[in-house]
């Protein structure tokens, strides 16, 4: 079973500034709750680029491996999750808004793990997952706006 979740945030900065922040993989841990990201293949840039994200606390967590399948700076990056736990697509999209602002959309089209247990558990897990992504995007927006205002 596949599920879709999408969360967005308006950022008072142009698309290029937002793109640079969201694709600065090592710095994602500064705004993404509980996750550390590193580039692998091709430095995490372009189609075929690779990423690894560890989500958890200390050693308790899981590794999410990804391959970039679409790369259209500063507008869109699509990754295919290839790890043991997370499967499906992750989509980062930056939309231009009037007044030099942007909307950043983070969407996940995930194949639920654990069969029936995953299908039953998703309605319980989904609100917490959405909350964590929303909090992360709010922090991202504040960081990008602060950096953009200073430049």
C-alpha positions in Angstrom: 0.0 0.0 0.0 1.3 3.4 -0.9 0.5 6.6 1.0 1.1 10.3 0.1 1.9 13.0 2.6 2.8 16.6 1.6 3.7 19.5 3.8 4.6 23.0 2.6 5.9 26.3 4.0 6.1 29.8 2.5 9.6 31.3 2.7 10.3 35.0 2.4 13.2 34.4 0.1 13.6 33.6 -3.7 13.6 30.1 -5.1 17.4 29.9 -5.5 18.0 30.6 -1.8 15.5 28.0 -0.8 16.9 25.5 -3.3 20.4 26.0 -2.0 19.3 25.4 1.6 17.3 22.3 1.0 19.9 20.6 -1.2 22.8 21.4 1.1 22.6 17.8 2.3 25.0 18.0 5.2 23.3 21.0 6.7 19.9 19.4 6.7 20.5 18.2 10.2 20.3 21.9 11.3 16.6 22.0 10.4 15.4 18.5 9.9 14.3 16.9 13.2 16.3 13.8 14.2 17.9 13.3 10.8 21.5 13.5 9.6 22.1 13.5 5.8 25.2 12.9 3.7 25.8 12.9 0.0 27.1 9.6 -1.5 27.2 9.0 -5.3 28.1 12.1 -7.4 28.2 14.2 -4.3 24.4 14.1 -4.1 24.0 16.3 -7.2 22.0 15.5 -10.3 20.3 12.4 -11.6 22.0 9.3 -10.2 23.3 11.2 -7.2 23.0 9.4 -3.9 22.1 10.3 -0.4 22.0 8.6 3.0 19.9 9.9 5.9 20.0 8.5 9.4 16.9 9.2 11.4 16.9 8.5 15.1 18.6 9.2 18.4 22.1 7.9 19.1 22.3 4.5 17.6 18.6 3.8 17.7 17.1 4.6 14.3 17.4 3.6 10.7 19.3 4.4 7.5 17.4 5.7 4.6 19.3 5.4 1.3 18.2 7.4 -1.8 19.0 7.9 -5.4 18.1 11.1 -7.2 15.8 10.4 -10.1 14.9 14.0 -11.1 17.0 17.1 -10.7 15.8 20.4 -11.9 17.4 23.3 -10.0 16.1 25.4 -8.4 12.7 23.9 -8.8 12.5 20.1 -8.1 14.4 17.1 -6.7 12.9 13.7 -6.7 14.6 10.8 -4.9 13.8 7.1 -4.8 14.1 5.7 -1.3 16.0 2.4 -1.6 16.6 1.5 2.0 15.4 -1.5 4.1 12.8 0.5 6.0 11.7 3.4 3.7 10.6 2.7 0.1 8.9 5.1 -2.4 9.5 8.6 -3.6 10.5 11.8 -1.9 9.8 15.1 -3.7 11.3 18.5 -2.8 9.6 21.3 -4.9 10.2 25.0 -4.8 7.6 27.3 -6.3 8.1 31.0 -7.0 5.6 33.4 -5.4 5.1 37.1 -6.0 7.3 39.5 -4.1 10.5 37.4 -4.2 8.9 34.7 -2.0 8.8 30.9 -2.4 6.7 28.0 -1.4 8.6 24.8 -0.5 6.7 21.6 -0.7 8.1 18.3 0.8 6.1 15.3 -0.3 6.6 11.6 0.3 4.9 8.9 -1.6 5.8 5.9 0.6 5.2 2.2 0.4 4.2 1.2 3.9 6.4 -1.4 5.5 5.3 -4.4 7.5 2.2 -5.3 5.4 -1.1 -5.2 7.4 0.7 -3.9 10.5 2.0 -0.9 8.5 -1.5 -0.2 7.0 -3.1 -0.4 10.5 -0.3 1.7 12.1 -0.1 4.5 9.5 -3.2 6.4 10.8 -1.5 6.5 14.2 2.0 7.4 12.9 0.9 9.9 10.2 0.0 12.9 12.5 3.3 12.7 14.3 5.2 12.4 11.0 3.4 15.4 9.6 4.0 17.4 12.7 7.7 16.6 12.6 8.0 17.6 8.9 6.0 20.8 9.5 8.3 21.8 12.4 11.3 21.0 10.3 10.0 23.2 7.5 9.2 26.1 9.8 12.8 25.9 11.1 14.1 25.8 7.5 12.0 28.9 6.5 13.3 30.9 9.5 16.9 29.9 8.7 16.6 30.7 5.0 14.9 34.0 5.7 17.5 35.0 8.3 20.4 34.2 5.9 18.7 35.9 2.9 18.0 39.1 5.0 21.6 39.2 6.0 22.9 39.0 2.4 
